[in-house]
Amino acid sequence: MAFAAAAFAPGLFASPILLGLFCWPFLVVWVLWAAKRPEEAGAMAWLGAGLSTLALLGCSSHISWGQAVCLGLEACIAVIILAGRKGEAHSLNDQHSASFRAGMEQYVPLLVTGCIFMALLLRPPLAALFFDAAGTVLLAWWDGRATRRAMPAWEVVRLRLSGVVLASVGLMVMRGGSVFATADTALQVGQVFALTGLCMMAGLGHRASSRAELALLDVGLRFVPLFLLPLVMVTPLARSLMVLAGLLALGSVVLGKQGRVPSLTWVLGFAVLAAGTGQRLVLLWLYSAVLLAASLRVVCEREAVIRGEAGYTRLPPGGLTVLPMQMMLPLLMMVSIVLAASLGRAACVGLFICLCMGLRGLELESLPQTFLAVWRWHDTLIRLLLVLLGALTLLGIALFAMGLMPEPAIQMVRGVGR
């Protein structure tokens, strides 16, 4: 998963053909708006996912396998979000169907997905930060249309855009300059700025939106800065700061929570620890798991609404909110064991305390009942997501038990590695 290595490779992107094929979300939005057919967004998302699969199978020789996995997972997000909206889109007033704003419910998921594609494919870190910021603004605009959500949404995006500025300045300063006496001084100053900015962009300590679809789209936007963290991990100081940031993020979630532990913000703390200890495979695992968990929540809530309208007994909303996190718990415990081998004694104690405190908000006693009830809905996608979450956990446990877990990788920037 050599995101950081690719970031300093020559050229703007690895493969022009691959980059062109992954521009399909922007093309789809233009076609739907020009044709005045926003109700076809779901079908076009299916076609785009198929195109992405073919692109990865035929043109992925110049990117790392980690990037290919991330691109493949992100290609399915628009399908999951738009799959249940066909009837909702048909309800648009025909005389306003030409308006771009009228179809934004269908367009925003595609636009944000396109921004994430570009952030994952483009090599220069500043280009990745730009597209990540663009996706963040789009998502905040979509979230902030409701009056009660407008202020919180724009406060979060203001903080994350400030992180873009800090991260950009830090990454440029790390390259050195005449302002600093030595290259080592520039490296140390730059990595502090870059680390602070990237953590702000990832939204450490800040809850995701309560709306499941927005939280699903936000996963990719929050993890793109985390994939750039290995650029900063070039000195012991940077690695220590990352570990501290991860522990503080975990602590802020479990101490400042009101009710249940939010899955995305909690996993971000583990992800920063994985980046700080050089466990890039663990970082990829967490990204895949939280995407599957957020997708499970979207599909479960949609199915619960359908069943409620049909007169079936509905599960308590809290059960559907906490089920994805309950399903991720075995993976998080395995990740904690892997990270503990690379952490100091004090950091291990802090990680263990945060993990134990987080268990209080997971309502584990409700897992069997909620799991069986959801499984009996006979929804193929729900069952597939549940199986994939379980398989991801079993794969991690198997690799760890057989001793096949790769050694932590330390990124080298301009020949500096300590």
C-alpha positions in Angstrom: 0.0 0.0 0.0 2.6 2.5 -1.2 0.5 5.7 -1.3 3.4 7.7 0.2 5.9 6.2 -2.2 3.7 7.0 -5.2 3.3 10.6 -3.9 7.0 11.4 -4.5 7.2 9.4 -7.8 7.7 11.5 -11.0 4.6 12.4 -13.0 1.2 13.6 -12.1 -0.4 10.1 -12.2 0.6 6.5 -12.8 -1.6 5.7 -15.8 -3.4 8.3 -18.0 -5.8 5.6 -19.2 -6.7 4.6 -15.6 -7.2 8.3 -14.6 -9.4 8.9 -17.6 -11.6 5.8 -16.8 -12.0 6.9 -13.2 -13.4 10.3 -14.2 -16.7 8.5 -15.0 -18.6 10.1 -11.9 -18.1 13.6 -13.3 -19.1 12.5 -16.8 -22.2 10.7 -15.5 -23.3 13.8 -13.6 -23.0 15.9 -16.7 -24.9 13.4 -18.9 -27.7 13.1 -16.3 -28.1 16.8 -16.0 -27.9 17.4 -19.8 -30.5 14.6 -20.4 -32.7 15.8 -17.5 -32.8 12.3 -16.1 -31.5 12.3 -12.5 -33.6 9.2 -11.8 -31.2 7.2 -13.8 -28.3 7.9 -11.4 -28.6 4.4 -9.8 -28.3 2.6 -13.2 -25.4 4.8 -14.2 -23.7 4.1 -10.9 -23.9 0.3 -11.7 -22.3 0.9 -15.1 -19.6 3.0 -13.5 -18.8 0.3 -11.0 -18.5 -2.2 -13.8 -16.2 0.2 -15.7 -14.0 0.6 -12.6 -13.7 -3.1 -12.2 -12.6 -3.5 -15.8 -10.2 -0.6 -15.5 -8.6 -2.1 -12.4 -8.3 -5.5 -14.1 -6.7 -4.2 -17.2 -4.8 -1.0 -16.3 -3.7 -1.2 -12.7 -0.1 -2.3 -13.4 1.3 1.1 -12.5 -0.5 1.5 -9.1 0.0 -0.4 -5.8 -2.4 -3.2 -4.9 -3.5 -1.1 -1.9 -4.6 1.7 -4.2 -6.5 -0.8 -6.4 -8.4 -2.2 -3.4 -9.4 1.3 -2.2 -10.5 2.3 -5.7 -12.5 -0.9 -6.1 -14.3 -0.4 -2.8 -15.0 3.3 -3.4 -16.5 2.4 -6.8 -19.3 0.5 -5.0 -20.3 3.3 -2.7 -22.3 5.2 -5.2 -24.2 2.0 -6.1 -25.1 1.4 -2.4 -26.3 5.0 -1.9 -28.2 5.4 -5.1 -29.7 1.9 -5.3 -32.8 2.7 -3.3 -33.5 6.2 -4.8 -35.1 5.4 -8.1 -38.6 6.0 -6.8 -37.5 9.1 -4.9 -35.9 10.6 -8.0 -39.0 10.0 -10.1 -40.9 12.2 -7.7 -39.0 15.3 -8.9 -41.2 17.9 -10.5 -40.8 17.6 -14.3 -40.8 21.3 -14.9 -37.8 21.7 -12.5 -36.0 18.6 -13.7 -33.6 20.7 -15.8 -32.3 22.4 -12.7 -29.0 21.1 -11.4 -30.0 21.9 -7.8 -33.2 19.8 -8.1 -31.1 16.7 -8.8 -28.4 17.3 -6.2 -29.6 14.4 -4.1 -28.5 12.1 -7.0 -25.5 14.1 -8.1 -23.6 14.7 -4.8 -22.7 11.1 -4.1 -21.3 10.8 -7.6 -19.3 14.0 -7.4 -17.8 13.1 -4.0 -16.9 9.7 -5.2 -15.2 11.3 -8.2 -13.2 13.6 -5.9 -12.1 10.5 -3.8 -11.0 8.7 -7.0 -8.8 11.7 -8.0 -7.3 12.0 -4.5 -6.3 8.3 -4.6 -4.9 8.4 -8.1 -3.0 11.6 -8.3 0.6 11.4 -7.1 1.4 15.0 -5.9 0.2 15.3 -2.3 -1.1 18.8 -2.9 -3.4 17.5 -5.7 -4.8 14.8 -3.4 -5.4 17.4 -0.7 -7.2 19.7 -3.2 -9.7 17.0 -4.3 -10.2 15.9 -0.8 -11.1 19.4 0.2 -13.4 19.8 -2.8 -15.3 16.6 -1.7 -15.5 17.9 1.9 -17.1 21.1 0.8 -19.6 19.3 -1.4 -20.5 17.0 1.5 -20.8 19.9 3.9 -23.1 21.8 1.5 -25.3 18.7 1.2 -25.4 18.2 5.0 -25.9 21.9 5.8 -29.1 22.4 3.8 -31.1 21.5 6.9 -31.3 24.5 9.2 -30.3 22.6 12.3 -27.3 21.1 10.5 -26.0 24.2 8.7 -23.8 25.6 11.5 -22.2 22.3 12.7 -21.6 21.2 9.1 -19.8 24.4 8.2 -17.8 24.5 11.4 -16.4 21.1 10.7 -15.6 22.0 7.0 -13.9 25.2 8.2 -11.7 23.2 10.5 -10.9 20.6 7.8 -10.1 23.3 5.2 -7.7 24.9 7.7 -6.0 21.5 7.9 -5.6 21.6 4.1 -3.6 24.8 4.5 -1.4 23.5 7.3 -0.8 20.2 5.6 0.1 21.9 2.3 2.6 24.3 4.0 4.1 21.4 6.0 4.6 19.1 3.0 6.3 22.0 1.1 8.5 23.0 4.1 9.7 19.4 4.5 11.4 19.7 1.1 13.7 22.3 2.6 14.4 26.0 1.8 16.8 28.9 2.3 14.7 30.1 5.2 15.9 27.3 7.4 19.5 26.8 8.6 19.6 23.1 7.8 17.5 20.5 5.9 16.9 18.7 9.3 15.3 21.8 10.7 13.0 22.2 7.7 12.1 18.5 8.0 11.2 18.8 11.7 9.1 22.0 11.3 7.4 20.7 8.2 6.4 17.4 9.7 4.7 19.1 12.7 2.7 21.3 10.4 1.9 18.5 8.0 0.9 16.1 10.8 -1.4 18.7 12.4 -3.0 19.5 9.1 -3.6 15.9 8.0 -5.1 15.1 11.4 -7.4 18.1 11.1 -8.4 17.0 7.6 -9.2 13.5 8.9 -11.5 15.1 11.5 -9.9 13.4 14.5 -12.2 13.7 17.5 -15.1 15.1 15.5 -18.2 13.0 15.0 -19.5 12.1 11.6 -22.9 13.1 10.4 -25.8 11.3 12.0 -27.1 10.6 8.4 -25.8 7.2 7.3 -25.3 8.1 3.7 -23.2 11.2 4.5 -21.1 9.2 7.0 -20.5 6.6 4.3 -19.2 9.2 1.8 -17.2 10.8 4.5 -15.1 7.6 5.1 -13.1 8.1 2.0 -12.6 11.8 2.5 -11.3 11.2 6.1 -9.0 8.3 5.1 -7.2 10.1 2.2 -5.2 12.3 4.6 -4.4 9.2 6.6 -2.9 7.5 3.6 -0.6 10.5 3.3 0.6 10.3 6.9 3.5 8.0 6.0 5.0 11.0 4.2 5.4 12.6 7.6 6.7 9.5 9.4 10.4 10.0 8.8 11.8 10.8 12.3 11.2 9.4 15.7 9.5 12.7 16.7 6.9 12.3 14.0 6.2 8.7 14.9 5.8 9.7 18.6 3.4 12.5 17.7 1.3 10.2 15.6 0.9 7.7 18.4 0.0 10.5 20.7 -2.5 11.9 18.3 -4.1 8.4 17.8 -4.4 7.9 21.6 -5.9 11.4 22.1 -8.4 10.7 19.3 -9.5 7.5 20.9 -9.7 9.1 24.3 -11.7 12.0 23.1 -14.3 9.7 21.6 -14.8 7.4 24.6 -14.6 10.3 27.2 -16.6 12.9 25.3 -19.3 10.6 23.9 -22.9 11.0 24.6 -24.5 7.5 24.4 -23.0 5.2 21.8 -19.4 5.1 20.4 -19.4 6.5 16.9 -17.7 3.9 14.6 -16.0 6.2 12.1 -14.4 8.6 14.6 -13.3 5.7 16.9 -11.7 3.8 14.0 -9.8 6.9 12.9 -7.9 6.8 16.2 -6.8 3.2 15.4 -5.9 4.2 11.9 -3.6 7.0 13.1 -1.9 4.5 15.4 -1.5 2.1 12.5 0.1 4.9 10.3 2.3 6.0 13.2 3.7 2.4 13.7 4.1 1.8 10.0 1.4 -0.9 9.8 0.0 0.0 6.4 -1.7 -3.3 5.9 -3.6 -2.6 9.2 -4.5 0.8 7.8 -6.0 -0.8 4.7 -7.9 -3.3 6.9 -9.5 -0.5 8.9 -10.4 1.4 5.8 -12.1 -1.7 4.3 -13.8 -2.6 7.5 -15.3 0.9 8.2 -16.5 1.1 4.6 -18.3 -2.2 4.9 -19.7 -1.2 8.3 -21.0 2.2 7.0 -22.5 0.5 4.0 -24.2 -2.0 6.2 -25.7 0.8 8.2 -27.0 2.5 5.1 -28.6 -0.7 3.7 -30.1 -1.7 7.1 -31.7 1.6 7.7 -33.2 1.7 4.2 -34.6 -1.8 4.6 -36.0 -0.9 8.1 -37.9 2.0 6.6 -39.3 -0.1 3.8 -40.4 -2.8 6.3 -41.8 -0.2 8.6 -43.9 1.3 5.9 -45.1 -2.2 4.9 -46.4 -2.8 8.5 -43.6 -5.1 9.7 -42.1 -4.8 13.2 -39.2 -2.4 13.1 -36.0 -2.8 15.0 -35.1 0.0 17.4 -33.0 2.7 15.5 -30.2 2.3 18.0 -29.8 -1.4 17.1 -29.2 -0.6 13.5 -26.8 2.2 14.5 -24.6 0.1 16.8 -24.7 -3.2 14.8 -21.9 -2.3 12.3 -19.6 -1.3 15.2 -20.4 -4.5 17.0 -19.5 -6.5 13.9 -16.2 -4.6 13.7 -15.2 -5.3 17.3 -13.3 -8.6 16.7 -11.3 -6.9 14.0 -10.5 -3.9 16.3 -9.4 -6.3 19.0 -7.1 -8.1 16.5 -5.7 -4.7 15.3 -5.0 -3.7 18.9 -2.9 -6.8 19.4 -1.0 -6.1 16.3 -0.4 -2.5 17.2 0.6 -3.4 20.7 3.7 -5.1 19.4 4.9 -1.8 17.9 3.9 0.5 20.7 5.7 1.4 23.9 4.5 0.1 27.3 2.7 3.4 28.2 1.0 3.6 24.8 -0.2 0.0 25.1 -1.8 0.8 28.5 -3.5 3.9 27.0 -4.8 1.8 24.0 -6.1 -0.9 26.4 -7.9 1.6 28.5 -9.5 3.3 25.5 -10.6 0.0 24.1 -12.2 -1.1 27.4 -14.0 2.2 27.9 -15.3 2.0 24.4 -16.9 -1.4 25.0 -19.4 0.2 27.4 -21.2 2.0 24.6 -21.4 -0.9 22.2 -24.4 -2.6 23.9 -22.9 -6.1 23.1 -25.9 -7.8 24.8 -28.1 -6.7 21.9 -25.8 -8.2 19.2 -27.4 -11.7 18.9 -31.0 -10.4 18.7 -30.2 -7.6 16.3 -28.0 -9.8 14.1 -30.6 -12.6 13.8 -33.4 -10.1 13.1 -31.4 -8.4 10.3 -30.3 -11.8 8.9 -33.9 -12.9 8.7 -34.8 -10.0 6.5 -33.4 -12.1 3.6 -31.8 -9.1 2.0 -28.9 -10.3 -0.2 -26.8 -7.2 0.1 -27.2 -7.1 3.9 -26.1 -10.7 4.2 -23.2 -10.2 1.8 -21.9 -7.2 3.9 -22.2 -9.2 7.1 -20.3 -12.1 5.6 -17.6 -9.8 4.2 -17.1 -8.2 7.6 -16.7 -11.6 9.2 -14.4 -12.8 6.5 -12.2 -9.7 6.8 -11.8 -10.4 10.5 -11.0 -14.1 10.0 -8.4 -13.2 7.3 -6.6 -10.8 9.7 -6.7 -13.4 12.5 -5.4 -16.1 10.2 -2.5 -14.0 8.9 -1.6 -12.9 12.5 -1.8 -16.5 13.8 0.4 -17.9 11.0 3.0 -15.1 11.5 2.4 -13.7 8.0 1.8 -10.1 9.1 4.3 -7.9 7.3 6.8 -6.0 9.3 6.1 -2.3 9.9 7.4 -0.1 7.0 9.2 3.1 7.7 8.8 5.7 4.8 12.0 7.2 3.4 11.7 10.8 2.1 14.7 12.3 0.2 17.0 9.8 1.7 16.1 10.7 5.3 15.0 7.8 7.5 15.6 7.5 11.2 
